[in-house]
Amino acid sequence: MVSIAIDGPSGAGKSSLAKALAKDLGYVYVDTGAMYRSIGLYAVRAGVDPHDADAVAALLPKIRLDIRL
């Protein structure tokens, strides 16, 4: 399995580049940013401060994320 990580500031076009690159290479694009934001949203809806790393970590066993093609 090959993984490619693209780093940079928000709004720099990382997702657009990653989607295009994945398509050109025939790879699966996994939007880890959306996964990260989903966990934050889960924390907020559970009444947990998303900036409290320990409290968010305690929620992780309860969270189910599915990736589907």
URZI-V261508 format. One record per residue. N is the residue number from 1. RES is the residue in one letter. OMEGA is omega as a letter, one per 40 degrees, with the letter a starting at -180 (* if undefined). BURIAL is + if it has 9 or more other C-alpha atoms within 8 Angstrom, else -. D_FIRST is the distance of its C-alpha to the first C-alpha in whole Angstrom. Layout:
n-><N & N>
res-><RES & RES>
omega-><OMEGA & OMEGA>
burial-><BURIAL & BURIAL>
d_first-><D_FIRST & D_FIRST>
//
This chain:
n-><1 & 2 & 3 & 4 & 5 & 6 & 7 & 8 & 9 & 10 & 11 & 12 & 13 & 14 & 15 & 16 & 17 & 18 & 19 & 20 & 21 & 22 & 23 & 24 & 25 & 26 & 27 & 28 & 29 & 30 & 31 & 32 & 33 & 34 & 35 & 36 & 37 & 38 & 39 & 40 & 41 & 42 & 43 & 44 & 45 & 46 & 47 & 48 & 49 & 50 & 51 & 52 & 53 & 54 & 55 & 56 & 57 & 58 & 59 & 60 & 61 & 62 & 63 & 64 & 65 & 66 & 67 & 68 & 69>
res-><M & V & S & I & A & I & D & G & P & S & G & A & G & K & S & S & L & A & K & A & L & A & K & D & L & G & Y & V & Y & V & D & T & G & A & M & Y & R & S & I & G & L & Y & A & V & R & A & G & V & D & P & H & D & A & D & A & V & A & A & L & L & P & K & I & R & L & D & I & R & L>
omega-><i & i & i & i & i & a & i & a & i & i & a & i & a & a & i & i & a & i & a & a & i & i & a & a & a & a & i & i & i & a & a & i & i & i & i & a & i & i & i & i & i & a & i & a & i & i & a & i & a & i & i & a & a & i & i & i & i & i & a & i & a & a & i & i & i & i & a & i & *>
burial-><- & - & - & - & - & - & - & - & - & - & - & - & - & + & - & - & - & + & + & - & - & + & + & - & - & - & - & - & - & - & - & - & - & - & + & - & - & - & + & + & - & + & + & + & - & - & - & + & + & + & - & - & - & - & + & + & - & - & + & - & - & - & - & - & - & - & - & - & ->
d_first-><0 & 4 & 7 & 10 & 13 & 17 & 20 & 23 & 26 & 27 & 28 & 27 & 24 & 21 & 20 & 22 & 20 & 16 & 17 & 19 & 16 & 13 & 16 & 16 & 13 & 12 & 10 & 11 & 13 & 13 & 17 & 17 & 20 & 21 & 20 & 22 & 25 & 25 & 25 & 28 & 30 & 30 & 31 & 34 & 35 & 35 & 37 & 35 & 35 & 32 & 33 & 33 & 30 & 31 & 33 & 29 & 27 & 30 & 29 & 25 & 26 & 28 & 25 & 23 & 20 & 19 & 16 & 17 & 16>
//
